[in-house]
Amino acid sequence: MTVLYEAQDRIAYALEGARFAAEDLFDAIRERALIVLAGVVAIVAVLVIALTAGGGDAGEAGAAAPSPTAAAAGEPRLIDEQGFSLSLPDGWNRVKPPEGASFAATSSDGLAKTTLWAERAPGLDFDAFVSQSMDNLDEIGTNVRISDQVDGPSNAARITELRAEVPLDGGLDAAYHVVLRAAGPYRFYLATSLQPGAAPKLVADAELLGTTFRPQVLPKSGE
């Protein structure tokens, strides 16, 4: 009997040990499964967030954000060259300047044109430059007048704007806008003409050309 009891006890211990081992194995497998599952969930969450954010940005950009071309539409274009800079209105195009001129451009409909002349005349006083320009304009136009002027301590600080009407064939007049500037030994003459029937936008364009025009010439020593 004693041997039988001992055998039963050993069997019971063995079964209990097997149960504990199985429970430990199950716990280990469950912990590893939870870790793996948590990792998978985290990866899926990251992917969902990334896809959602990317799709939202793309949708918003496509619906609301203007393209670079659209953003530039309607904006003036900066012309920055050696000797001068100005803002060229939207719809204007550069053209070959006439002989002796530095720059020229026309509106898309051809009803407005601007031309820049630069003359090296270090001994020409600014007041004399204005008088000379008015005399020359008086030869081709009527009602020549100073429409605006800015005085300053130097020639470079002074600005004079002239206006005139230039008769055309058929009894019509073209409006003529002139901006006079000086920098160093150079005198600048920016003329913009507006044909009859020019839209109000072209009048504003002429003002833009005149107000944004900047000479960029450094005076030489002694001039």
Backbone bond lengths (Angstrom), bond angles and torsions (degrees), N, CA, C in turn:
res aa  C-N    CA-C-N  psi(-1)  N-CA   C-N-CA  omega(-1)  CA-C   N-CA-C  phi
1 M - - - 1.457 - - 1.521 110.20 -
2 T 1.311 115.67 -42.40 1.464 118.82 -179.05 1.512 110.27 -58.74
3 V 1.305 115.88 -41.53 1.470 120.42 179.76 1.505 110.17 -63.81
4 L 1.362 115.90 -38.60 1.459 120.16 179.59 1.502 110.75 -64.52
5 Y 1.350 117.71 -44.78 1.478 120.76 179.32 1.524 111.36 -62.00
6 E 1.337 113.43 -42.21 1.470 116.54 -179.89 1.537 110.45 -62.30
7 A 1.305 116.07 -39.58 1.462 119.59 179.14 1.512 110.64 -65.01
8 Q 1.339 116.44 -40.84 1.464 120.21 178.27 1.531 111.20 -63.59
9 D 1.353 115.28 -42.22 1.471 118.59 179.48 1.524 110.30 -62.43
10 R 1.328 116.33 -43.21 1.461 119.44 -179.39 1.534 110.76 -62.48
11 I 1.342 114.38 -40.98 1.476 117.88 179.04 1.520 110.27 -63.71
12 A 1.370 115.28 -42.60 1.473 119.73 -179.46 1.519 110.32 -62.76
13 Y 1.366 116.11 -45.38 1.476 119.18 178.30 1.530 111.72 -61.16
14 A 1.341 112.82 -39.55 1.465 117.07 -179.03 1.521 110.94 -64.85
15 L 1.348 114.90 -42.30 1.475 118.08 179.15 1.524 111.39 -65.76
16 E 1.342 114.11 -40.81 1.477 117.02 -179.77 1.524 110.64 -65.97
17 G 1.350 116.22 -39.26 1.466 119.38 177.45 1.526 111.55 -63.80
18 A 1.325 114.58 -39.50 1.464 118.42 178.35 1.517 110.81 -64.69
19 R 1.356 116.12 -37.91 1.470 119.42 179.55 1.526 110.63 -65.04
20 F 1.369 114.62 -44.84 1.475 118.38 178.97 1.530 111.02 -62.09
21 A 1.330 115.98 -41.68 1.471 119.70 -179.60 1.525 110.65 -63.72
22 A 1.358 114.55 -39.38 1.467 118.62 178.98 1.518 110.37 -65.75
23 E 1.351 116.40 -41.13 1.464 119.30 179.49 1.527 110.66 -64.05
24 D 1.363 115.85 -43.31 1.467 118.97 178.23 1.528 111.20 -60.74
25 L 1.348 115.44 -42.42 1.467 119.37 179.80 1.521 110.54 -64.16
26 F 1.328 116.24 -41.57 1.465 120.00 179.58 1.534 110.90 -64.20
27 D 1.359 115.52 -41.46 1.476 119.15 178.56 1.519 110.89 -62.13
28 A 1.324 116.11 -42.14 1.465 119.75 -179.71 1.518 110.79 -64.29
29 I 1.354 114.06 -44.34 1.472 117.25 179.20 1.520 110.95 -63.66
30 R 1.342 116.78 -39.34 1.461 120.24 -179.00 1.528 110.90 -66.18
31 E 1.362 116.58 -41.68 1.463 119.63 179.54 1.527 110.70 -62.90
32 R 1.355 115.24 -43.52 1.461 118.24 179.20 1.531 110.90 -65.19
33 A 1.299 116.08 -38.45 1.465 119.78 179.04 1.514 110.69 -64.28
34 L 1.346 116.42 -41.48 1.462 120.07 178.77 1.521 110.92 -63.87
35 I 1.358 116.02 -40.66 1.473 119.73 179.44 1.524 110.37 -62.79
36 V 1.355 114.25 -46.55 1.472 118.63 179.58 1.515 110.47 -62.41
37 L 1.344 116.41 -43.55 1.461 120.29 -179.42 1.521 111.23 -63.23
38 A 1.341 116.22 -40.92 1.464 119.55 178.45 1.518 111.09 -62.56
39 G 1.338 115.83 -39.95 1.463 119.33 177.96 1.518 111.96 -63.37
40 V 1.331 115.86 -42.64 1.463 120.44 179.29 1.519 110.42 -63.43
41 V 1.331 116.15 -44.32 1.466 119.95 179.07 1.516 110.96 -60.80
42 A 1.341 116.73 -42.61 1.468 120.33 179.56 1.520 111.25 -62.17
43 I 1.334 116.75 -43.39 1.470 120.74 179.77 1.519 110.37 -63.30
44 V 1.340 116.06 -44.39 1.466 119.63 179.67 1.522 110.74 -62.36
45 A 1.343 115.87 -41.10 1.468 119.71 179.56 1.523 110.89 -61.67
46 V 1.333 116.46 -44.28 1.464 120.38 179.25 1.524 110.97 -61.44
47 L 1.334 116.15 -43.68 1.462 119.93 179.72 1.519 111.52 -63.59
48 V 1.323 116.43 -41.36 1.467 120.07 179.39 1.517 111.05 -63.09
49 I 1.336 115.95 -44.69 1.474 120.01 179.44 1.512 110.78 -62.45
50 A 1.351 115.70 -44.51 1.465 119.43 -179.19 1.516 111.09 -62.56
51 L 1.338 116.60 -45.01 1.460 120.02 -179.28 1.512 111.61 -66.24
52 T 1.334 116.21 -39.72 1.466 119.96 179.06 1.510 111.26 -64.96
53 A 1.345 116.16 -46.79 1.464 119.95 179.91 1.506 111.28 -63.61
54 G 1.335 117.01 -44.91 1.464 120.34 -179.73 1.507 111.78 -63.60
55 G 1.316 117.26 -43.18 1.454 120.00 179.64 1.500 111.82 -65.79
56 G 1.353 117.19 -38.35 1.452 120.30 179.37 1.506 111.46 -65.28
57 D 1.333 116.46 -43.99 1.460 119.45 -179.76 1.503 110.42 -63.06
58 A 1.340 116.54 -43.51 1.453 119.77 -178.23 1.509 110.12 -63.99
59 G 1.341 116.52 -41.55 1.451 119.38 -179.70 1.510 111.91 -65.14
60 E 1.334 115.66 -45.44 1.456 119.34 179.75 1.508 110.88 -64.16
61 A 1.343 116.27 -41.67 1.464 118.83 -179.36 1.507 110.02 -64.04
62 G 1.345 116.80 -40.97 1.448 119.06 -178.82 1.508 112.21 -68.59
63 A 1.358 116.78 -31.04 1.454 119.12 -175.60 1.506 113.04 -89.49
64 A 1.344 117.62 -35.53 1.455 119.56 -170.00 1.511 113.90 -116.03
65 A 1.331 118.15 -40.24 1.462 119.69 -173.57 1.511 110.49 -75.45
66 P 1.337 117.86 124.58 1.462 119.70 179.55 1.513 111.18 -72.57
67 S 1.308 115.81 150.83 1.459 120.37 176.06 1.509 108.64 -72.89
68 P 1.362 117.46 159.58 1.458 119.12 178.48 1.516 112.76 -53.96
69 T 1.355 117.95 -37.84 1.454 120.46 179.45 1.507 110.81 -66.08
70 A 1.367 116.27 -44.05 1.454 119.41 -179.86 1.516 111.05 -65.16
71 A 1.344 117.22 -36.97 1.455 120.08 -179.25 1.517 110.90 -66.65
72 A 1.339 116.41 -31.55 1.458 119.53 -177.87 1.519 112.34 -82.47
73 A 1.353 116.00 -16.82 1.457 119.08 -177.76 1.521 109.94 -63.07
74 G 1.321 116.22 133.20 1.460 120.56 178.74 1.505 114.58 86.82
75 E 1.324 117.67 -8.34 1.454 121.10 -179.03 1.524 110.93 -94.82
76 P 1.338 117.67 143.18 1.465 119.28 176.33 1.523 111.21 -67.45
77 R 1.308 115.67 156.08 1.463 121.82 -179.36 1.524 109.41 -108.61
78 L 1.316 115.65 129.71 1.465 120.18 -178.34 1.526 110.23 -75.20
79 I 1.324 115.38 126.00 1.459 122.11 171.63 1.520 106.49 -105.31
80 D 1.308 116.60 110.62 1.466 122.07 -176.24 1.520 108.20 -125.04
81 E 1.320 116.13 103.41 1.451 120.81 -176.30 1.524 109.87 -129.60
82 Q 1.301 114.58 169.60 1.455 119.19 178.96 1.523 108.84 -63.58
83 G 1.320 115.62 117.93 1.457 120.64 178.33 1.506 114.93 107.83
84 F 1.346 118.81 -24.83 1.465 119.29 -178.28 1.526 110.22 -166.60
85 S 1.328 114.25 166.23 1.461 121.29 171.68 1.522 107.80 -147.93
86 L 1.325 116.01 153.73 1.466 122.00 176.17 1.517 108.57 -164.14
87 S 1.328 114.96 166.07 1.464 120.56 177.36 1.522 108.59 -101.07
88 L 1.325 115.58 120.16 1.459 121.05 179.56 1.527 108.18 -88.64
89 P 1.337 118.01 120.24 1.471 120.56 -176.33 1.523 112.52 -60.27
90 D 1.314 114.52 155.41 1.453 120.45 176.93 1.530 109.58 -61.13
91 G 1.319 116.43 136.74 1.453 120.97 -179.80 1.516 113.85 91.41
92 W 1.345 117.27 -5.34 1.460 120.99 177.12 1.521 109.55 -95.72
93 N 1.329 115.13 150.52 1.460 120.50 -179.57 1.527 110.25 -132.68
94 R 1.311 114.91 141.47 1.456 119.34 176.19 1.522 110.24 -68.72
95 V 1.321 115.15 143.34 1.457 121.27 176.47 1.524 107.88 -132.52
96 K 1.307 115.51 168.66 1.452 119.50 178.76 1.522 109.45 -66.96
97 P 1.321 117.47 122.72 1.471 119.23 -178.69 1.521 111.23 -70.80
98 P 1.329 117.26 154.71 1.463 119.93 175.70 1.527 110.78 -65.20
99 E 1.300 116.38 164.63 1.458 120.86 -177.72 1.526 110.25 -57.46
100 G 1.321 115.96 130.74 1.453 121.92 179.29 1.508 114.43 90.83
101 A 1.336 118.81 -13.17 1.459 122.08 179.91 1.523 110.42 -90.76
102 S 1.321 115.39 158.24 1.463 121.26 -178.22 1.523 113.22 -97.91
103 F 1.329 117.07 -24.34 1.470 120.13 -173.76 1.521 108.85 -160.15
104 A 1.340 115.83 148.20 1.458 121.09 175.45 1.519 109.18 -154.21
105 A 1.323 116.09 149.13 1.466 122.05 177.79 1.517 108.30 -154.71
106 T 1.334 115.74 155.03 1.461 121.11 178.45 1.518 109.43 -132.13
107 S 1.336 115.22 155.95 1.457 120.09 174.34 1.525 108.88 -73.88
108 S 1.321 116.10 162.41 1.461 120.44 -175.73 1.523 112.47 -63.94
109 D 1.339 117.33 -29.25 1.465 119.85 179.68 1.520 112.74 -89.60
110 G 1.336 117.31 -2.80 1.448 120.98 178.12 1.507 115.30 76.29
111 L 1.335 118.54 8.04 1.457 121.48 -177.71 1.529 113.07 -89.83
112 A 1.319 117.05 -4.41 1.464 120.35 178.84 1.522 109.21 -141.34
113 K 1.315 114.98 145.48 1.458 120.47 -179.83 1.516 109.14 -146.89
114 T 1.314 116.03 142.63 1.465 120.90 176.44 1.524 109.21 -126.97
115 T 1.334 115.29 142.22 1.462 121.49 -178.62 1.522 108.96 -139.85
116 L 1.326 115.77 138.55 1.458 121.56 179.93 1.519 109.64 -115.75
117 W 1.345 114.66 129.10 1.455 121.67 172.41 1.524 109.06 -115.27
118 A 1.303 116.59 140.79 1.459 122.51 176.06 1.527 108.09 -127.52
119 E 1.312 115.89 123.32 1.468 121.20 -178.25 1.521 109.32 -119.30
120 R 1.302 115.50 131.90 1.466 119.88 176.80 1.525 108.29 -84.80
121 A 1.335 115.17 108.16 1.468 120.68 -177.18 1.523 108.54 -146.65
122 P 1.341 117.26 74.56 1.473 120.47 -175.11 1.528 113.55 -62.05
123 G 1.322 118.26 -25.49 1.461 119.91 -178.73 1.512 114.24 -90.36
124 L 1.357 118.17 0.90 1.458 121.61 -177.75 1.519 110.62 -88.29
125 D 1.327 116.37 110.91 1.460 121.45 177.45 1.532 109.74 -63.63
126 F 1.318 116.59 151.26 1.460 118.94 -175.71 1.521 111.53 -64.26
127 D 1.331 117.63 -40.98 1.470 119.52 177.69 1.525 110.81 -61.22
128 A 1.325 116.72 -39.74 1.456 120.44 177.65 1.528 110.58 -66.94
129 F 1.326 116.06 -34.29 1.463 121.05 177.25 1.523 110.28 -63.99
130 V 1.328 116.44 -41.10 1.464 120.48 178.64 1.529 110.32 -65.20
131 S 1.324 116.39 -46.21 1.467 120.34 -179.53 1.525 111.00 -62.14
132 Q 1.311 116.43 -42.73 1.465 121.24 179.06 1.524 110.52 -62.15
133 S 1.337 116.50 -42.88 1.466 120.63 -179.31 1.524 110.95 -65.93
134 M 1.326 117.69 -38.98 1.464 120.57 178.96 1.524 110.71 -67.41
135 D 1.320 116.85 -38.19 1.471 120.15 177.75 1.520 110.81 -63.90
136 N 1.314 116.90 -44.21 1.464 120.43 179.22 1.522 111.24 -64.44
137 L 1.332 116.19 -39.99 1.460 120.05 -179.75 1.524 111.20 -69.41
138 D 1.335 115.70 -31.81 1.462 120.11 179.82 1.526 111.46 -66.14
139 E 1.311 117.26 -21.60 1.464 120.82 179.87 1.525 112.68 -74.88
140 I 1.344 116.75 -23.95 1.464 119.43 -177.74 1.527 112.74 -115.46
141 G 1.330 117.80 -12.01 1.450 119.88 -176.03 1.516 112.59 -134.99
142 T 1.315 114.53 -178.02 1.456 122.08 178.27 1.523 110.02 -126.98
143 N 1.315 114.77 165.03 1.470 121.12 177.93 1.530 111.36 53.62
144 V 1.321 115.84 44.69 1.467 120.90 178.07 1.522 108.78 -71.07
145 R 1.295 116.32 131.15 1.465 119.99 -174.42 1.514 110.85 -155.17
146 I 1.325 116.11 158.97 1.468 122.22 171.67 1.522 107.54 -88.97
147 S 1.310 116.43 117.61 1.464 120.39 -178.28 1.518 112.63 -92.43
148 D 1.328 116.58 -25.17 1.463 119.88 179.93 1.518 108.18 -165.22
149 Q 1.323 116.18 150.90 1.453 119.22 176.04 1.523 110.30 -156.43
150 V 1.319 114.25 149.87 1.468 122.35 178.66 1.516 107.12 -123.69
151 D 1.319 115.75 120.84 1.463 120.42 178.44 1.523 109.95 -90.36
152 G 1.309 115.83 157.15 1.455 120.96 179.65 1.506 110.86 -160.93
153 P 1.312 116.51 171.95 1.471 120.57 -177.24 1.525 113.63 -73.77
154 S 1.314 117.67 -11.85 1.465 120.83 -178.58 1.516 109.38 -139.68
155 N 1.327 115.56 165.74 1.459 119.39 177.48 1.526 111.74 -59.68
156 A 1.325 116.53 -38.13 1.465 120.56 -177.88 1.524 112.18 -65.07
157 A 1.326 116.70 -24.35 1.462 120.32 -178.00 1.523 112.68 -88.15
158 R 1.301 117.39 -7.27 1.456 121.10 -174.81 1.539 111.46 -95.96
159 I 1.318 114.58 143.10 1.465 122.06 178.51 1.519 107.76 -137.98
160 T 1.318 116.43 133.02 1.465 121.17 175.56 1.523 108.97 -131.04
161 E 1.333 115.21 133.08 1.458 121.00 177.21 1.524 109.02 -113.23
162 L 1.316 115.44 134.11 1.459 122.53 178.81 1.526 109.95 -114.89
163 R 1.320 115.06 151.85 1.454 121.45 174.11 1.522 109.16 -132.24
164 A 1.344 115.39 149.38 1.460 120.70 177.76 1.522 108.38 -162.09
165 E 1.326 115.21 165.12 1.455 121.75 172.70 1.522 107.49 -116.14
166 V 1.319 114.95 129.21 1.460 120.45 -178.84 1.523 108.40 -107.86
167 P 1.349 117.40 117.19 1.473 120.10 -178.64 1.528 112.16 -63.54
168 L 1.329 114.63 141.53 1.461 121.80 176.70 1.523 109.49 -119.58
169 D 1.312 115.64 169.83 1.458 119.46 175.16 1.524 109.77 -62.42
170 G 1.312 116.22 139.32 1.456 119.94 179.72 1.515 112.89 97.06
171 G 1.331 117.04 2.92 1.454 120.04 177.38 1.518 114.85 83.00
172 L 1.331 118.86 7.04 1.461 122.03 178.55 1.522 110.26 -94.54
173 D 1.320 115.88 160.07 1.459 121.67 -179.83 1.522 110.55 -118.65
174 A 1.318 114.54 143.84 1.466 120.75 172.06 1.522 108.46 -100.59
175 A 1.317 115.87 134.35 1.463 119.91 176.78 1.523 109.02 -74.92
176 Y 1.329 115.94 137.71 1.466 121.72 -175.86 1.519 108.56 -125.47
177 H 1.339 116.28 119.99 1.464 122.76 179.00 1.519 108.73 -112.95
178 V 1.320 116.50 132.37 1.462 120.79 -178.98 1.527 108.99 -130.52
179 V 1.321 116.10 135.82 1.467 122.30 173.88 1.516 107.80 -118.81
180 L 1.334 116.19 126.78 1.465 122.28 -179.65 1.516 109.17 -109.27
181 R 1.322 115.83 127.90 1.467 122.06 177.34 1.527 108.85 -136.95
182 A 1.332 114.23 165.68 1.468 120.53 176.66 1.510 109.04 -141.15
183 A 1.336 115.08 148.13 1.461 121.36 175.51 1.519 107.88 -155.14
184 G 1.335 116.26 119.67 1.454 119.69 -177.74 1.518 110.07 59.10
185 P 1.306 117.55 -134.08 1.464 120.31 -178.63 1.533 113.37 -84.40
186 Y 1.327 118.26 3.26 1.461 121.48 -173.87 1.531 111.81 -103.63
187 R 1.353 114.50 146.95 1.455 122.48 174.24 1.532 106.88 -119.20
188 F 1.321 115.59 130.25 1.459 121.39 -173.69 1.532 110.48 -111.32
189 Y 1.339 114.88 136.75 1.459 122.34 -177.61 1.528 107.40 -129.85
190 L 1.345 116.20 103.58 1.468 121.54 179.88 1.524 108.51 -103.89
191 A 1.312 116.97 112.91 1.465 121.93 -177.16 1.519 110.17 -113.67
192 T 1.332 115.97 132.48 1.463 121.90 177.27 1.523 108.48 -126.75
193 S 1.318 116.10 125.00 1.462 120.95 -179.92 1.516 110.01 -110.22
194 L 1.344 115.03 141.33 1.455 122.05 179.81 1.519 108.73 -121.95
195 Q 1.326 116.45 119.82 1.451 120.98 -179.48 1.525 110.66 -73.85
196 P 1.345 116.80 156.51 1.470 119.09 175.43 1.529 110.73 -56.35
197 G 1.308 116.10 139.41 1.462 120.71 -178.35 1.513 113.74 88.96
198 A 1.333 117.31 2.07 1.463 119.81 178.31 1.526 110.22 -64.44
199 A 1.322 115.93 137.63 1.466 120.88 -178.74 1.522 110.89 -68.48
200 P 1.332 117.22 154.87 1.469 119.91 177.74 1.523 113.01 -54.13
201 K 1.336 117.01 -29.78 1.465 119.56 178.26 1.519 110.79 -59.71
202 L 1.327 117.94 -37.51 1.457 120.45 -179.11 1.521 111.50 -68.17
203 V 1.326 116.00 -32.57 1.473 118.88 174.50 1.524 109.71 -63.55
204 A 1.337 115.95 -42.74 1.468 120.08 176.73 1.525 110.71 -65.77
205 D 1.329 116.83 -35.42 1.464 120.37 178.08 1.533 110.58 -63.98
206 A 1.323 116.49 -40.35 1.468 120.14 178.42 1.523 110.53 -62.53
207 E 1.331 116.15 -39.37 1.460 119.76 177.23 1.526 110.83 -64.77
208 L 1.335 116.16 -41.01 1.464 120.37 179.23 1.519 110.97 -61.44
209 L 1.313 117.02 -44.78 1.464 120.42 179.03 1.521 111.26 -58.54
210 G 1.332 115.53 -43.73 1.464 119.17 -177.70 1.516 113.58 -70.16
211 T 1.332 116.95 -40.79 1.467 120.00 -176.11 1.523 112.79 -76.58
212 T 1.339 117.57 -23.88 1.466 119.38 -178.88 1.525 112.53 -96.69
213 F 1.315 117.27 -6.53 1.464 119.55 -179.28 1.528 110.06 -68.12
214 R 1.338 116.30 128.77 1.465 122.78 -179.68 1.528 110.03 -135.02
215 P 1.320 117.92 118.11 1.478 119.35 171.52 1.522 109.18 -68.64
216 Q 1.302 117.01 146.43 1.471 121.79 179.90 1.518 109.46 -134.84
217 V 1.310 115.72 61.02 1.467 121.29 -179.54 1.522 108.71 -122.06
218 L 1.311 116.38 126.68 1.457 120.52 177.30 1.520 109.68 -85.96
219 P 1.320 117.66 130.69 1.462 119.56 179.89 1.510 112.11 -68.09
220 K 1.318 116.12 144.86 1.454 120.52 176.29 1.521 109.53 -83.62
221 S 1.303 115.77 156.69 1.464 121.27 -179.26 1.518 110.20 -60.49
222 G 1.337 115.69 129.98 1.461 121.58 177.08 1.493 114.38 88.24
223 E 1.384 117.46 -0.87 1.446 119.92 179.69 1.511 109.91 -108.89
